[in-house]
Amino acid sequence: MKAEILTIGDEILIGQVTNTNTVWIAQQLNLIGIKVVHMATVSDDREEILKGLENASQRADMVFITGGLGPTKDDITKKTFTQYFGVELVLDEAILVDVSSFFIKRGREVSQLNKDQALIPKGCRPIRNKSGTAPGMWMQKNNVHFISRPGVLYEMKEMMIAEILPAIKAEFKLPHIYHKTILTQGIGESTLAELIEKWEDGLAASNIKLAYLPQPGMVRLRLSTSGDNEKKIRETVEREIEKVIPMIKDHVFGFENYGEEMPTIEKITSDLLKERKQTLAIAESCTGGYVSSLFTAIAGSSDIFKGGIVPYTNDAKHELLNVDKTIFEKHGAVSKECVLALAENVRAKLKSDFSISISGIAGPGGGTPDKPVGFVWIAVSDGKKTLAKSFQFGDDRNRNIVMTANAAVSFLRKFVLKSI
């Protein structure tokens, strides 16, 4: 079964509101076996909504609509529905009771504008709203199902979970859709594609589609398939993952199960340290505390994170972490010698098991021919040995900071696992 998600609202089109509804709806539909083939947003305009409904009906078996169901004049979805389906609005007594109860419980008068929320297109299947006043509407035209709900996220979610999804699963025979994503770091999309080209070419025979999802410093490889036998399609995907892992094992740091929160590299590394009852300290210059913030954003980070120092200037590096001034004179702050000293000294100062140190040129200025913008040194230490690596990223400051952080945490993770 194919679906389209149609969002109605000028606030989306002018960038005033982020369309989080669509992401959540798409995930829920995939999880029950409905394939989303198109997403669209139209303005609060009758003709645009009508065109959106008609176009969606040509592409999908089910159209999921959000927005435009409030009581004010700019909410025109319900009236536009009557035109599209050629029906009139009628009063639904059960919805009227819901709307009246909503206001009475809050000690408020029920206005005529509020009562009009109980008017729904004739022949529609109402979807009760237990968290608000605008009911949902389920209608059918030419074998296409149209399901409309309010745009308020918590109202829409409750209606989907409590009524819409259970009804769909009960009334339609749906296939199973399975996605699993391999998380990689430290390898570019094109290089990764070259490494796994032969394996990727063979996926079609197993009815598996591969998608590359790049982000700064990382590439996610999503394997997707569908079928009637859930166990069989899961096993098929897992077999293919077992085949490809040896080809890219140096870059894989975890897996993402569709519909669940993606495990970040810092969370995976934090869990690794927690499992071993080991701790971490960080000295970071060009990232300005960003790496420390990634770890402290994790609940329970105090179990593993001793602290971070941001010695941004050479004086701070010397005064806070005893980096010898001759290092700056001979090698500069962005050097192997500097990060080795930072890593060893911050670990000793904060009495941690491991440490990370970072020094680089985030940009946009400050680069030289020998050390251009995006050039970074990273070191890790455990008190017995200290290793350092240099990286060359790009010329965008914010992107460089994110890529440096990902590289640093990945470096630490491999160091802890003794896999470097």
URJONOR-V91997 format. One record per backbone hydrogen bond with DSSP energy under -1.0 kcal/mol. NH is the residue of the N-H (numbers start at 1). CO is the residue of the C=O. E is the energy in kcal/mol with one decimal. If there is no record, write none. Layout:
<<NH:CO:E> <NH:CO:E>>
//
This chain:
<<3:35:-2.6> <4:62:-2.2> <5:38:-2.0> <6:64:-2.9> <7:40:-2.9> <8:66:-2.7> <9:42:-2.6> <13:9:-1.3> <14:10:-2.2> <15:12:-1.1> <16:11:-1.5> <17:11:-1.9> <20:18:-2.0> <24:20:-1.9> <25:21:-2.8> <26:22:-2.5> <27:23:-1.9> <28:24:-2.2> <29:25:-2.5> <30:26:-2.3> <31:27:-2.1> <33:30:-1.2> <34:29:-2.9> <35:1:-2.3> <37:3:-2.8> <38:3:-1.0> <40:5:-2.5> <42:7:-2.7> <45:43:-2.5> <49:45:-2.6> <50:46:-2.4> <51:47:-2.3> <52:48:-2.4> <53:49:-2.5> <54:50:-2.3> <55:51:-2.8> <56:52:-2.1> <57:53:-1.9> <59:56:-1.2> <60:56:-2.1> <61:2:-2.4> <62:2:-1.7> <63:145:-3.2> <64:4:-3.0> <65:147:-3.2> <66:6:-1.9> <67:149:-1.4> <75:72:-1.7> <76:74:-1.0> <77:68:-1.6> <80:76:-2.3> <81:77:-2.2> <82:78:-1.4> <83:79:-1.2> <84:80:-2.5> <85:81:-2.8> <87:82:-1.9> <90:120:-3.0> <92:118:-2.2> <96:92:-2.2> <97:93:-2.0> <98:94:-1.8> <99:95:-2.8> <100:96:-2.7> <101:97:-2.6> <102:98:-1.9> <103:99:-1.4> <104:100:-2.6> <105:101:-2.4> <107:104:-1.8> <108:103:-2.8> <115:111:-2.4> <116:112:-2.0> <117:114:-1.6> <118:115:-2.0> <119:116:-1.7> <120:90:-2.9> <122:88:-3.0> <124:121:-2.0> <125:138:-2.8> <127:136:-2.3> <136:127:-3.2> <137:148:-2.5> <138:125:-1.5> <139:146:-2.8> <141:144:-2.3> <144:141:-1.8> <145:61:-2.6> <146:139:-3.4> <147:63:-3.1> <148:137:-3.3> <149:65:-2.6> <156:152:-2.8> <157:153:-2.8> <158:154:-1.9> <159:155:-2.1> <160:156:-2.2> <161:157:-2.8> <162:158:-2.8> <163:159:-2.0> <164:159:-2.2> <165:160:-2.9> <167:163:-1.9> <168:164:-2.4> <169:165:-2.4> <170:166:-1.8> <171:167:-2.0> <172:168:-2.0> <176:227:-3.3> <178:225:-2.9> <180:223:-2.2> <181:256:-2.4> <182:221:-3.0> <183:254:-2.7> <184:219:-1.8> <185:251:-2.2> <186:217:-1.9> <192:188:-2.5> <193:189:-2.3> <194:190:-1.9> <195:191:-1.9> <196:192:-1.7> <200:196:-3.0> <201:197:-2.3> <203:200:-1.5> <206:203:-1.4> <207:204:-1.7> <208:203:-2.0> <209:224:-3.0> <211:222:-2.1> <213:220:-2.9> <215:218:-2.5> <218:215:-2.7> <219:184:-1.7> <220:213:-2.3> <221:182:-2.8> <222:211:-2.5> <223:180:-3.2> <224:209:-2.3> <225:178:-2.0> <227:176:-2.0> <233:229:-2.1> <234:230:-2.0> <235:231:-2.2> <236:232:-2.1> <237:233:-2.0> <238:234:-2.5> <239:235:-2.2> <240:236:-1.6> <241:237:-2.2> <242:238:-2.1> <243:239:-1.4> <244:240:-1.8> <245:241:-2.2> <247:244:-1.3> <248:245:-1.1> <251:248:-2.4> <253:183:-2.4> <256:181:-2.8> <258:179:-1.1> <260:257:-2.1> <268:264:-2.3> <269:265:-2.1> <270:266:-2.4> <271:267:-2.6> <272:268:-1.8> <273:269:-2.2> <274:270:-2.6> <275:271:-2.5> <276:272:-1.3> <278:273:-2.7> <280:304:-2.9> <281:354:-1.5> <282:307:-1.9> <283:356:-2.7> <284:309:-2.1> <285:358:-1.8> <288:285:-1.7> <290:287:-1.9> <293:289:-2.1> <294:290:-1.6> <295:291:-1.5> <296:292:-2.5> <297:293:-1.2> <298:295:-1.6> <301:298:-1.6> <303:300:-1.9> <304:301:-1.6> <305:301:-3.0> <306:280:-3.1> <309:282:-2.7> <312:310:-1.6> <317:313:-2.2> <318:314:-2.1> <319:315:-3.3> <320:316:-2.8> <321:317:-1.0> <322:318:-1.2> <323:317:-1.8> <327:324:-1.6> <329:325:-1.7> <330:326:-2.5> <331:327:-2.8> <332:327:-1.5> <335:333:-1.4> <339:335:-2.0> <340:336:-2.3> <341:337:-1.8> <342:338:-2.5> <343:339:-2.7> <344:340:-2.1> <345:341:-2.5> <346:342:-2.5> <347:343:-1.6> <348:344:-1.8> <349:345:-2.7> <350:346:-2.3> <352:347:-1.8> <354:279:-2.0> <355:381:-1.6> <356:281:-1.8> <357:379:-2.4> <358:283:-1.9> <359:377:-2.2> <361:375:-2.2> <368:371:-2.0> <374:361:-3.3> <375:372:-2.0> <376:391:-2.6> <377:359:-2.9> <378:389:-2.7> <379:357:-2.3> <380:387:-2.3> <381:355:-1.7> <382:385:-1.8> <387:380:-2.3> <389:378:-2.7> <391:376:-2.8> <393:374:-3.0> <400:396:-2.6> <401:397:-2.0> <402:398:-2.0> <403:399:-2.7> <404:400:-2.5> <405:401:-2.2> <406:402:-2.4> <407:403:-2.4> <408:404:-2.6> <409:405:-2.4> <410:406:-2.2> <411:407:-2.5> <412:408:-2.2> <413:409:-2.6> <414:410:-2.4> <415:411:-2.0> <416:412:-2.9> <417:413:-2.0> <419:414:-2.8>>
//
